[in-house]
Amino acid sequence: MGVQGDWTNTQAAAEPRHREADQPSSLVAMFGTDEPLQLTSGASLAPWQIAYQTYGTLNADKSNAILICHALTGDQHVANVNPVTGKPGWWGLMVGPGKPVDTDRFFVICSNVLGSCLGTTGPATTNPLTGRPYALDLPVVTIADMVRAQEMLVDRLGIDTLFAVVGGSMGGMQVLQWAASQPERVFAAVPLAAGARHSSQNIAFHEVGRQAIMADPEWRAGRYLEEGTRPAKGLSVARMAAHITYMSELALQRKFGRALQDRPNITFGFDADFQVESYLRHQGLSFVDRFDANSYLYVTRAMDYFDLAADHGGVLSRAFTGTRTRFCVVSFTSDWLFPTRESRMVVHALNAAAANVSFVEIDTDRGHDSFLLDEPEMFRTVRGFLTGAAKARGIAPPAEPS
């Protein structure tokens, strides 16, 4: 099939964030038709690409590489300024020189996940067969597919074994998938605020978001990029609903209570009377400026389909049989999206598999997003675990300044 139209000279030129889908402001590994990515659905992608960033220096024996896996709407810009938003990297508190994931000591890789919109093949990427965005023609992807793409990137970088894989939320799902599917390639694993499958409640919240997007008349059956529109209202509502799940009731009450927004009294109308309403609207609108609506459909679906035990007869411990990977599982007391019981299920399965595992539940009232915030106990935990694992693997500390 030949190229149809000249989409790249019209809509992409007007929307910088969609240029990033094809030509990201980061490193890119491109895979041709002779290197297809095999998907769980039975489909394959070729050609395809994966966008990534690296930090620090790979040591001589390539034993100090850490892969950071991002959450639902994250990206590869974990510790550098995001070229789309102009904001600092999303995990600068965790990753960098002297930080718990110390780039003076480790070679850190972070890639944009398959199905997203910051340079790895996703629905906003131009389909080479048509010259137009894939939209819903892209096969549905899974967490396992995201990990397969990362495996091919790690192979391209010439790294046989990762010292550690670290991530929170959907990133934690990827960590668990790595440890289950490639245990010989993962020395240490740190899943934070995650679980081994998505709960019915979480699937329900995602479905509300997807329906909000698809009900927006500007969604155009997923072809909005070609038609010069965007389902901003639907995507904004989807983000608002999701954002509530990232916080705790105590955090919302402490931050907003029932305080009014720039007015002395209620208006007896449907404007944003309360500060919490204004906050959610801001979150929704700012999200629309940096993320693609179809990508939101794809990555939420990937999380919904995740069930690590399903491929092992429903017995989670079998996913880790014989593993030599060292695990550090972290949960947060006020996280109701991935409550501590989800982490305990993983820990119990690891114990049943005789794995080397430590578990920390961190007391905080900041909800699911705690793993992204300034939580000193989390930093001490991750730093201590990686320091011990590095010693066990014989990774030298950074050189003392002269």
N, C-alpha and C positions, 0 to 999 in steps of 0.2 A: 504494500500500500504506500502510495506516495505521500509527501508532505502536503497538508491541507492548510492553506491560509498562511498568515504571517503574524501569529499571535505574539511572538517575541518582540516585535517592533511596536506593538500597541499597548496591550495591558501590562506586560512585564516592565516596559519602560516607565509606566506610570506608577508602579508599585514596587518599591525597592525590596520589600520583604519577600516578594515572589521571585525577584531576580535571585535572591539567596537560595531558592529551591533548586536552581540549576547551576549557579555560579556563586557558591558561598564564599564568604570572607574568612576562609580557613583552609586548612589542608584538605585535599580530596584524594581518595583512592578510587580509581575508575577500573571497572571490570567489564571486559568485552563479551561478545557473544560466545566466546570459547570458555568463559568462566561464569556460568549461570549460577544464580542463587536459588537453590531448591527450597521451596516453601512447604510448610506443614499441610497446606490445602491440596498439595499435589501439583500446583502450578510452579512455574519458575520465572525468574526475572533475568533478562539479559538483553542489552547491556544494563548495568546498574552502577551506582556509585555510593560511597559513604564518606561523609564529611567528618573531620576530626581535628582536634588540637592536641599538641603534646607540650609538656613542661619538664624541665630538668634534663638530665643526661643519662642515656642508657649505658650501663657499665660494660666492661669488657666481655664478661661471660653472659650478658643479657639476662641477669637474674633479678634485677631490681625494678621490673616494670609493674606498675599498678594501673588497672583499668577502672576508671570511674564511670558508673552507669547512672544516667540521669533519670529523673522522674517524668511523669506524664507529659508536661508541657515544657520541660527543660531543653537543653541544647548542649552542644560541644564546648561552649564558652564557660567552662567551669571556674576558671581563675584568670580570665582576661576580660577586657571591656567588650561587651556585646556590640557588634557592629550595627545591629538593627535598632537597639534601644539606647545605645550609648551608656548603659548602666554597667556597673562592675559585674564580674562573673558571679554566678549564682551560688557558688560554694567557696568564696574567698576566705571564709572563716575556717574552713577545713583544709583547703589545698593551697600550698604555697611555700615559700622559703620559711623554715622554722615552724610551720603549721603541723598539725597531727599527721597529715599526708604531706610529708616534707619533700619539696621538690629540690632541696639541696642534697637529698639522699636517694630519692626515688625518681624514676622516669615515669611520668604520669601521662596516660592516654585518656581522652574522653571523646566519644563519637556521638553524633546525632543519630537517634534510633531510626531504624527502617520504618517508613510510614509517616515520619514527621515532615517538617517543612523548612529546615535550615541547611539543606544541602545533601542529605541522604535521600535516596529515591523514595518518593512519597506521592500522594495524589496531586500535589502542586507541581511536580516535576514534569517536564515536557516528555511526552511519549515519543520515542524516536520513530515509531511507525506512522504517527499521524501529524507530528509537529505541534500538537496541542497538549494541554495538561492531561495527565492520566485521568484525573477526577476519579469516578467510581469504577473505571476500567482497571485500576490497579487491584490485583488480587488482595483479599483480606490477609493481614499478617498477624503473627502471634509473637509472644515473648520469645519462644524458641527460634523463630525466624530472625528476630533482632539479634539474638546471641549468635546465630550462624553467620550473620553479616559481620559481627564483631570478630568472630573467629577468623574469617577470611582477611579482615584488616590486620589482625595480629600476625597471621601468616605472612602477609605482604610486608610487614615491618621486620620479618625475620626473627620473631620471638617465639620460642617453643613453649615456654612455661611462664605464666604470669605469677609474679610474687603474690599479688593480691587482687581481688575484685571487690570493689566497695560501692555501695549505693543505697539510697533510701526510697521507700514507696515502690513505684514501678521499677526504679533502679534496684531495689532489694529483690524484687522478683527476678530480674536478670541475674543478679548475683547467685541466687539459688539455682536458677537454670544452668548457669555456667558450672556450678559445683556438681550438679547432678549429671549433666551430659558430658562434661569434659573434666572429670575429677583429676586426671593425671596432668592437666595443664594449669591447675589452680592450687597454689601452695596454701593460701589463706583467703578466707571469705568473710566479708563484713556486711550482712544485710541489716539495715536499720528500718524500723517502722514499716515492716512488710509482713507478708504471709505466703504460704505455699499454694493458696488459691484465693480467688476473689469471692467474697461472700455474696449471698443473695441481696442483701441491703446495698452493697456497693454497686452491684450490677444494676439495681433499680435506680440509684442516683445517676449512673451513667446514661441509662435509657432516657431519663427526663432530659438530660442535656442534649442527647442526640435528636430527640423529637423536637426540642426547641429549635435546633438548627434546621432540620428538615421541614419544619412548619413555616419557616421564614420564606415568604414568596420570592425573595432575592436569592435563595439557594439554587433555584433553577435546575432541580434534579442533579445537583452537583456540578453543573457546567457554568457556574457564575464567573469564573475567571475569563472564559472565552467571551462571555456576554457583557463584560465590563461592569458587573455588579458584585456585591458581596453580602452575605447574610449576616450583617453586623449585629442586628437586634437578636437574632437567634443565638449566635455565638456568645454574645454578651450575657444573655440569660443563662446559657449553659455554664459559663464561667462563674456567674454569681452563685448558682446552685452548688457547684463543686466547691467553691471557696468556703462556703459555710462548713463543709465537712472537714476542711483542713484546720479549723480552729476548734477550740472547746467552748462550752457554754460559759465557763468561768472567765476565759480570756475575752470573749465578746462582752460579757457583763463588766469586766474591769475596764476595758478600753472604751466602751460606749454607754453602757447602762441604757437608760431611756432618755439620754440627753438629746435635745432638739438641735437641728442643723441651721444655724444662722437665723434664728427667729425666736421671739419670746414666747409664742404660744402655738399650739397646733392650728393648722389652716382649715381643717374640716374638708380636705381634698385629698388628692392622690399624688401630690408632689412628695419629694423626699423630706418629710417632716423630721425624721429621726436621723441622727448621725450615722447609725448603722446602715440605714438605707442608702445614704449618700456614699458611704464607704464601698458598699457592694456595687453600686452603679459605677463608681470610679474603677473598681477592679475589673468589671466587665468591659468597660470602654477601652481601658488601657490594654487589655488582653487582645482585643480585636485588632489593635495596631501591630501586634507582633506575631500572631499565630493564624494558621490557616484552618478554616472551618472543616474541610474534608479531612485534614490530618487529625483533627479532634475526634472525628468519627472513628478513624482507623486505630488510633492509639488507645482510645477507651475500649474498643472492641478487643484489642489484644489483651488488655488487662482482664476483661471479662472471661475470656477463654482460658486464662491461665489456671491450671490445676495440676500441680506437679505429681500428685499421687495417681492421677488418672492413667498414666502410661505404665503404672507399676501395680496393676490389679487393685487400685484403690488403697494401697498400703504405702504410706509416705516413707517409712523407713527404708523400703526397698530402693527408693531413689538414691539413697546414699550408701548402699551396701559396699563394704570394702573401701570406702573413701579414706584417703590419707590427708585430705584437706583439713586445715585448722579453721575453726569457725568462731566468730564472735558475733552473737545475736543481740541486738539492742532494741528495746521497746520503750514506750513512754506512757506513763500512768494515765494521762488524759486523752490519749489518742483513741477516738471511737471509730475512726475509719479502719485502722488496723490495730485493734486493741491487743493488749498484752497476751491474751489467750491465743491469738494467732501465732505469736512468736514462741509461746510455750509449746504449741503443737510441733513446730519445727525442731525445737530443742529436744523434745521427747523422742521424736523420730531419729534425730542424730544420736541420742543416747542409745536407742535401740539398735542402731547400726554400729555402736562402739566407736563413734567418731570423737575427735578431740574438739570439744565445744565449751565455750564459756558464754554466760548469759547475764545481761545487765538490764534491769528495768529502771529507768530514770524517772524520778519524781518531779513532775512539772505540770503546770496547769495551762500550757501553751498549745496543746493539741497535737494533731498529726504533723504540722509544719515544724515541730520542735527540732527535727533533724537538720533543718536549714538555718536554725537560729543560734544565738549565742548561748549554748548550754555547756558550761564548763565540765560537768561530769561526763558528758558525751565525748568531749575533746580528750579528757584524761583517759577515758576508756579506749578510744581508738588509737591514741598515741601509744599507750602502754601495750596494747595488743600487737600493733605493728612493730614496735620496738623489740618485743620478745620474739615475734615471728622472724624478724630480720636477723636477730642473733642466731636463731635456730637454723636459718638458711645460710648463714655465713656472709651476710651482706655487710660490708664495711660501713662504718659511720662516715659522715662527710668530713673532708679534710679540715683541720683546724686552720683558721686564718693566719697568715704569716705576719 
